[in-house]
Amino acid sequence: MPPSQGRALHVVWLALMLLTCASAWLLTDGPFGPPVATVGAFLIAAVKARWVILRFMELRAAPIAVRVFFEGAAFTVTALLLVVYSLTP
């Protein structure tokens, strides 16, 4: 692994840790109400899952069809979760 790629992974890892702290803050002491905090946590989780799969599982180097399938699946699952959450009383 070239040093620049290792550095990029460290930056992504640090971003993942900061997003974890942000989502925990949103769900506990954040200034937003529960609905906004929950939607924010869903979106943060989707971003984190995408980064882990693209960077650490090296899907970035996969054939375009595989990557398009993953990106579509990740978007669809996130959208479905948000729709179900918004329709729940």
BAMAR-495086 format. One record per residue: residue number from 1; chain; x, y, z of N, C-alpha, C in turn. Coordinates in nm, 2 decimals. Layout:
+-----+-----+--------+--------+--------+--------+--------+--------+--------+--------+--------+
! seq ! mol !    nc1 !    nc2 !    nc3 !   cac1 !   cac2 !   cac3 !    cc1 !    cc2 !    cc3 !
+-----+-----+--------+--------+--------+--------+--------+--------+--------+--------+--------+
! NUM !   A !      X !      Y !      Z !      X !      Y !      Z !      X !      Y !      Z !
...
+-----+-----+--------+--------+--------+--------+--------+--------+--------+--------+--------+
***
This chain:
+-----+-----+--------+--------+--------+--------+--------+--------+--------+--------+--------+
! seq ! mol !    nc1 !    nc2 !    nc3 !   cac1 !   cac2 !   cac3 !    cc1 !    cc2 !    cc3 !
+-----+-----+--------+--------+--------+--------+--------+--------+--------+--------+--------+
!   1 !   A !   0.09 !  -0.12 !   0.00 !   0.00 !   0.00 !   0.00 !   0.09 !   0.12 !   0.00 !
!   2 !   A !   0.07 !   0.21 !  -0.10 !   0.15 !   0.34 !  -0.10 !   0.12 !   0.42 !   0.02 !
!   3 !   A !   0.22 !   0.50 !   0.06 !   0.19 !   0.59 !   0.18 !   0.07 !   0.68 !   0.17 !
!   4 !   A !   0.05 !   0.73 !   0.05 !  -0.07 !   0.83 !   0.03 !  -0.20 !   0.75 !   0.05 !
!   5 !   A !  -0.21 !   0.63 !   0.01 !  -0.33 !   0.55 !   0.03 !  -0.35 !   0.52 !   0.18 !
!   6 !   A !  -0.24 !   0.49 !   0.25 !  -0.25 !   0.46 !   0.39 !  -0.30 !   0.59 !   0.47 !
!   7 !   A !  -0.25 !   0.70 !   0.42 !  -0.29 !   0.83 !   0.49 !  -0.44 !   0.86 !   0.46 !
!   8 !   A !  -0.48 !   0.83 !   0.34 !  -0.62 !   0.85 !   0.31 !  -0.71 !   0.76 !   0.39 !
!   9 !   A !  -0.67 !   0.63 !   0.42 !  -0.74 !   0.54 !   0.50 !  -0.75 !   0.60 !   0.65 !
!  10 !   A !  -0.64 !   0.66 !   0.69 !  -0.64 !   0.71 !   0.83 !  -0.74 !   0.83 !   0.83 !
!  11 !   A !  -0.74 !   0.91 !   0.73 !  -0.84 !   1.02 !   0.73 !  -0.98 !   0.97 !   0.73 !
!  12 !   A !  -1.01 !   0.87 !   0.65 !  -1.14 !   0.81 !   0.65 !  -1.18 !   0.75 !   0.78 !
!  13 !   A !  -1.08 !   0.69 !   0.84 !  -1.10 !   0.63 !   0.98 !  -1.14 !   0.74 !   1.08 !
!  14 !   A !  -1.06 !   0.85 !   1.07 !  -1.09 !   0.96 !   1.16 !  -1.22 !   1.02 !   1.14 !
!  15 !   A !  -1.26 !   1.03 !   1.01 !  -1.39 !   1.09 !   0.98 !  -1.50 !   0.99 !   1.03 !
!  16 !   A !  -1.48 !   0.86 !   1.02 !  -1.58 !   0.77 !   1.07 !  -1.60 !   0.78 !   1.22 !
!  17 !   A !  -1.49 !   0.80 !   1.29 !  -1.49 !   0.82 !   1.44 !  -1.57 !   0.95 !   1.47 !
!  18 !   A !  -1.54 !   1.06 !   1.40 !  -1.61 !   1.19 !   1.42 !  -1.76 !   1.17 !   1.39 !
!  19 !   A !  -1.79 !   1.10 !   1.29 !  -1.94 !   1.08 !   1.26 !  -2.00 !   1.00 !   1.36 !
!  20 !   A !  -1.93 !   0.90 !   1.42 !  -1.99 !   0.82 !   1.53 !  -2.02 !   0.91 !   1.65 !
!  21 !   A !  -1.93 !   1.00 !   1.68 !  -1.95 !   1.09 !   1.79 !  -2.06 !   1.18 !   1.76 !
!  22 !   A !  -2.07 !   1.23 !   1.64 !  -2.18 !   1.32 !   1.60 !  -2.32 !   1.25 !   1.61 !
!  23 !   A !  -2.32 !   1.13 !   1.57 !  -2.45 !   1.06 !   1.57 !  -2.49 !   1.03 !   1.72 !
!  24 !   A !  -2.39 !   1.00 !   1.80 !  -2.42 !   0.98 !   1.95 !  -2.47 !   1.11 !   2.01 !
!  25 !   A !  -2.41 !   1.22 !   1.97 !  -2.45 !   1.35 !   2.03 !  -2.59 !   1.39 !   1.98 !
!  26 !   A !  -2.62 !   1.36 !   1.85 !  -2.75 !   1.39 !   1.80 !  -2.86 !   1.32 !   1.88 !
!  27 !   A !  -2.83 !   1.19 !   1.91 !  -2.93 !   1.11 !   1.98 !  -2.94 !   1.13 !   2.13 !
!  28 !   A !  -2.85 !   1.21 !   2.19 !  -2.85 !   1.23 !   2.33 !  -2.88 !   1.37 !   2.37 !
!  29 !   A !  -2.78 !   1.46 !   2.35 !  -2.79 !   1.59 !   2.40 !  -2.80 !   1.70 !   2.29 !
!  30 !   A !  -2.82 !   1.65 !   2.17 !  -2.82 !   1.75 !   2.05 !  -2.94 !   1.85 !   2.06 !
!  31 !   A !  -2.92 !   1.96 !   1.99 !  -3.03 !   2.06 !   2.00 !  -3.15 !   2.03 !   1.92 !
!  32 !   A !  -3.15 !   1.92 !   1.85 !  -3.26 !   1.89 !   1.76 !  -3.36 !   1.79 !   1.83 !
!  33 !   A !  -3.48 !   1.79 !   1.78 !  -3.58 !   1.70 !   1.84 !  -3.56 !   1.56 !   1.79 !
!  34 !   A !  -3.63 !   1.46 !   1.85 !  -3.61 !   1.32 !   1.82 !  -3.63 !   1.29 !   1.67 !
!  35 !   A !  -3.73 !   1.34 !   1.60 !  -3.74 !   1.31 !   1.46 !  -3.62 !   1.35 !   1.37 !
!  36 !   A !  -3.57 !   1.47 !   1.39 !  -3.46 !   1.52 !   1.32 !  -3.33 !   1.44 !   1.35 !
!  37 !   A !  -3.31 !   1.42 !   1.48 !  -3.20 !   1.34 !   1.53 !  -3.20 !   1.20 !   1.47 !
!  38 !   A !  -3.31 !   1.14 !   1.46 !  -3.32 !   1.00 !   1.41 !  -3.29 !   1.00 !   1.26 !
!  39 !   A !  -3.35 !   1.09 !   1.19 !  -3.32 !   1.10 !   1.04 !  -3.17 !   1.13 !   1.02 !
!  40 !   A !  -3.11 !   1.22 !   1.10 !  -2.97 !   1.25 !   1.09 !  -2.88 !   1.12 !   1.12 !
!  41 !   A !  -2.92 !   1.05 !   1.22 !  -2.85 !   0.92 !   1.25 !  -2.86 !   0.82 !   1.14 !
!  42 !   A !  -2.98 !   0.81 !   1.08 !  -2.99 !   0.72 !   0.96 !  -2.89 !   0.76 !   0.85 !
!  43 !   A !  -2.89 !   0.89 !   0.82 !  -2.81 !   0.94 !   0.71 !  -2.66 !   0.93 !   0.74 !
!  44 !   A !  -2.62 !   0.95 !   0.87 !  -2.48 !   0.93 !   0.91 !  -2.44 !   0.79 !   0.89 !
!  45 !   A !  -2.53 !   0.70 !   0.94 !  -2.50 !   0.55 !   0.92 !  -2.49 !   0.51 !   0.78 !
!  46 !   A !  -2.57 !   0.57 !   0.69 !  -2.56 !   0.54 !   0.55 !  -2.42 !   0.59 !   0.49 !
!  47 !   A !  -2.38 !   0.70 !   0.53 !  -2.25 !   0.76 !   0.48 !  -2.14 !   0.67 !   0.54 !
!  48 !   A !  -2.15 !   0.63 !   0.66 !  -2.04 !   0.55 !   0.72 !  -2.03 !   0.41 !   0.65 !
!  49 !   A !  -2.15 !   0.35 !   0.63 !  -2.15 !   0.22 !   0.56 !  -2.09 !   0.23 !   0.42 !
!  50 !   A !  -2.12 !   0.34 !   0.35 !  -2.07 !   0.36 !   0.22 !  -1.91 !   0.37 !   0.22 !
!  51 !   A !  -1.86 !   0.45 !   0.31 !  -1.72 !   0.47 !   0.33 !  -1.65 !   0.34 !   0.36 !
!  52 !   A !  -1.70 !   0.27 !   0.45 !  -1.64 !   0.14 !   0.49 !  -1.63 !   0.05 !   0.38 !
!  53 !   A !  -1.74 !   0.03 !   0.30 !  -1.74 !  -0.06 !   0.19 !  -1.65 !  -0.01 !   0.08 !
!  54 !   A !  -1.66 !   0.12 !   0.05 !  -1.57 !   0.17 !  -0.06 !  -1.43 !   0.17 !  -0.03 !
!  55 !   A !  -1.39 !   0.22 !   0.09 !  -1.25 !   0.23 !   0.13 !  -1.19 !   0.11 !   0.18 !
!  56 !   A !  -1.25 !   0.05 !   0.28 !  -1.19 !  -0.06 !   0.35 !  -1.21 !  -0.20 !   0.29 !
!  57 !   A !  -1.32 !  -0.21 !   0.22 !  -1.35 !  -0.34 !   0.15 !  -1.31 !  -0.32 !   0.00 !
!  58 !   A !  -1.26 !  -0.21 !  -0.04 !  -1.20 !  -0.18 !  -0.17 !  -1.30 !  -0.20 !  -0.28 !
!  59 !   A !  -1.42 !  -0.16 !  -0.26 !  -1.52 !  -0.16 !  -0.37 !  -1.49 !  -0.06 !  -0.47 !
!  60 !   A !  -1.41 !   0.04 !  -0.44 !  -1.38 !   0.15 !  -0.54 !  -1.31 !   0.09 !  -0.66 !
!  61 !   A !  -1.24 !  -0.02 !  -0.64 !  -1.17 !  -0.09 !  -0.75 !  -1.25 !  -0.19 !  -0.82 !
!  62 !   A !  -1.37 !  -0.21 !  -0.78 !  -1.46 !  -0.32 !  -0.84 !  -1.51 !  -0.28 !  -0.97 !
!  63 !   A !  -1.55 !  -0.37 !  -1.05 !  -1.61 !  -0.34 !  -1.18 !  -1.73 !  -0.24 !  -1.16 !
!  64 !   A !  -1.75 !  -0.16 !  -1.26 !  -1.85 !  -0.05 !  -1.25 !  -1.99 !  -0.11 !  -1.22 !
!  65 !   A !  -2.03 !  -0.22 !  -1.28 !  -2.16 !  -0.28 !  -1.26 !  -2.18 !  -0.32 !  -1.11 !
!  66 !   A !  -2.07 !  -0.37 !  -1.04 !  -2.08 !  -0.41 !  -0.90 !  -2.10 !  -0.28 !  -0.82 !
!  67 !   A !  -2.02 !  -0.18 !  -0.85 !  -2.03 !  -0.06 !  -0.78 !  -2.16 !   0.01 !  -0.79 !
!  68 !   A !  -2.21 !   0.02 !  -0.91 !  -2.35 !   0.08 !  -0.94 !  -2.45 !   0.00 !  -0.86 !
!  69 !   A !  -2.44 !  -0.13 !  -0.86 !  -2.54 !  -0.21 !  -0.78 !  -2.53 !  -0.18 !  -0.63 !
!  70 !   A !  -2.41 !  -0.17 !  -0.58 !  -2.40 !  -0.14 !  -0.44 !  -2.45 !   0.00 !  -0.41 !
!  71 !   A !  -2.41 !   0.10 !  -0.49 !  -2.46 !   0.24 !  -0.46 !  -2.61 !   0.24 !  -0.47 !
!  72 !   A !  -2.67 !   0.18 !  -0.56 !  -2.81 !   0.17 !  -0.58 !  -2.88 !   0.10 !  -0.46 !
!  73 !   A !  -2.82 !  -0.01 !  -0.41 !  -2.88 !  -0.08 !  -0.30 !  -2.87 !   0.00 !  -0.17 !
!  74 !   A !  -2.75 !   0.07 !  -0.15 !  -2.73 !   0.15 !  -0.03 !  -2.83 !   0.27 !  -0.03 !
!  75 !   A !  -2.85 !   0.33 !  -0.14 !  -2.95 !   0.44 !  -0.15 !  -3.09 !   0.39 !  -0.13 !
!  76 !   A !  -3.12 !   0.28 !  -0.19 !  -3.26 !   0.22 !  -0.18 !  -3.29 !   0.19 !  -0.03 !
!  77 !   A !  -3.20 !   0.12 !   0.03 !  -3.22 !   0.08 !   0.17 !  -3.23 !   0.20 !   0.26 !
!  78 !   A !  -3.15 !   0.30 !   0.24 !  -3.16 !   0.42 !   0.32 !  -3.29 !   0.49 !   0.30 !
!  79 !   A !  -3.33 !   0.50 !   0.17 !  -3.46 !   0.57 !   0.14 !  -3.57 !   0.49 !   0.20 !
!  80 !   A !  -3.57 !   0.36 !   0.19 !  -3.68 !   0.28 !   0.25 !  -3.69 !   0.30 !   0.40 !
!  81 !   A !  -3.57 !   0.30 !   0.47 !  -3.57 !   0.32 !   0.61 !  -3.63 !   0.45 !   0.65 !
!  82 !   A !  -3.60 !   0.56 !   0.57 !  -3.65 !   0.69 !   0.60 !  -3.80 !   0.70 !   0.57 !
!  83 !   A !  -3.85 !   0.63 !   0.47 !  -3.99 !   0.63 !   0.44 !  -4.07 !   0.56 !   0.55 !
!  84 !   A !  -4.02 !   0.44 !   0.59 !  -4.09 !   0.36 !   0.69 !  -4.09 !   0.44 !   0.82 !
!  85 !   A !  -3.97 !   0.51 !   0.85 !  -3.97 !   0.59 !   0.98 !  -4.07 !   0.70 !   0.97 !
!  86 !   A !  -4.08 !   0.77 !   0.85 !  -4.17 !   0.88 !   0.84 !  -4.31 !   0.84 !   0.85 !
!  87 !   A !  -4.34 !   0.72 !   0.81 !  -4.48 !   0.68 !   0.81 !  -4.53 !   0.61 !   0.94 !
!  88 !   A !  -4.43 !   0.59 !   1.03 !  -4.46 !   0.53 !   1.16 !  -4.52 !   0.64 !   1.25 !
!  89 !   A !  -4.63 !   0.61 !   1.31 !  -4.69 !   0.72 !   1.40 !  -4.61 !   0.74 !   1.53 !
+-----+-----+--------+--------+--------+--------+--------+--------+--------+--------+--------+
***
